Amino acid sequence: MGFTEAGQNMNAFILAGITVVLCVILHFIYKTIFGNTRSEVQNHEAENITEASTETTQDSAVTESRAGGKNKKRAQWKGKTDFSHPWLLKNLKGHPGTVLLMDFSANGKFMAATCDDGSVIVWDIRDLNVKEHKTLRVNIDFDHASHVAWSPDSKAFVVHTVRDNNIVVYKIEKKKDGTIGSATPVITFDKAHEDDVIGFGISSNGKFLMSCTSKTDMIIWDLKGQQLHRLDTYLMNTHTAKISPCGRFVVATGFSPDVKVMEVGFTRTGEFKQVTKAYELTGHTSGVYDVAFAVDTSHIATVSKDGTWKLYHTRIDYVRGESPHVLETGTYTQTANPPKIALSPNAEVLAVSSDANVEFYDTYTGKLYDTVENVYTGLINYMCFDPAGKYLYVCGDRAVRILHNVCGYYTTINSCTRLLGSKQTSATVERLNNTIRDCKATLEKFGK
């Protein structure tokens, strides 16, 4: 019995020892596995806290930078304030600075716009329904262009630079698909003006180029840079000068209430002959700010400091003593800034800028049709109807905005209705009624 009890005690002692050893081993295993996992979790949480703190710090820095106006992207975004309106077709964006002026190529494929950041952007506008338009950016080193004009053959465009006061011709190189590949400066005219150029253009017949300053000097050039004639506008201060679409006349407006219309004459062999006074547009009581033309120069519109705009009939034979006469006069909203105007190709719609607003007028009645407000955050710099008269292109801020000429559908309906009041053939009556129906359907889409 003594040996049995001793054996049992020994077995119990051994079992207890094994139990202790197993507990130690299990504790070590638990600490090794779960302790490391917990450490990893804690480290991961610490990393997340650090990253969150870093992001918060970065966000705070960005917010602080934006609040201080130092963040470049924010500054650019502020300059591209969104504009929406039922009449807006689209915005042509991509200009880093303010868009100053634009011109269409004669083939109707391209539009070139100048910008005060030193760039000229050429837009492919053959299809306005596409989302993205192909563009070519031309940079003018250490300067920018105040004006741009396409050559009649659409193979070159000409700019006038502000700082150097130079005229530069850029030759267009096209790709196989017809898009513009590059534009290279090929001719720089000798500097001829000392004051700011406010008028610039190329005649549609390609015979001459005109530049005019804010003083009274105007120069007629050939397209190679040779001066053909230098003249005085006798306007004290010239506000604008343009070439008529027919390529015959140069028109200047300024401090005087009368608009000067001069014909640039050439011989039958194409040699320059002279610049002669053709006629004057009279009727305003104060200086004239701007002038615009119908596509065939049969009508000229003016806008004056006296608060009125006028539409003149100018399809006349001034050599035989015929004089232009006023067809309609209207009033526009005056502000401290001079307005810009644009006349539709058929002379039925006149657009007048009033700071950042565009007012559309029916030139037959002289009445305001509607106003598109706040087109830009700044001023409107230039306006022009497209050759078909369907859209109005407006320049300012950092985009060219294209507006539907809704007023044009309204005036077309009225024109067709007036024609139906006179004797017409059955085919003409049908055509006029179809046009009225289509225009009414379009107006309904714009809520008119």
Secondary structure, DSSP 8 states (H G I E B T S, - for coil): -HHHHHHHHHHHHHHHHHHHHHHHHHHHHHHHHHHHHHHHHHHHHHHHHHHHHHHHHHHHHHHHHHHTT--HHHHHHHHT-----TTEEEEEE--SS-EEEEEE-TTSSEEEEEETTSEEEEEE-S-TTSSS--EEEEE-TT--EEEEEE-TTSSEEEEEESSS--EEEEEEEE-TTSSEEEEEEEEE-----SS-EEEEEE-TTSS-EEEEESSSEEEEE-TTS-EEEEEE--SSSEEEEEE-TTSSEEEEEESSSSEEEEEEEE-TTS-EEEEEEEEEE---SS-EEEEEE-TTSSEEEEEETTSEEEEEE----GGGT---EEEEEEE----SS---EEE-TTS-EEEEEETTEEEEEETTT--EEEEE--SSSS---EEEE-TTSSEEEEEETTEEEEEE-HHHHHHHHHHHHHHHTS---HHHHHHHHHHHHHHHHHHHHTT-
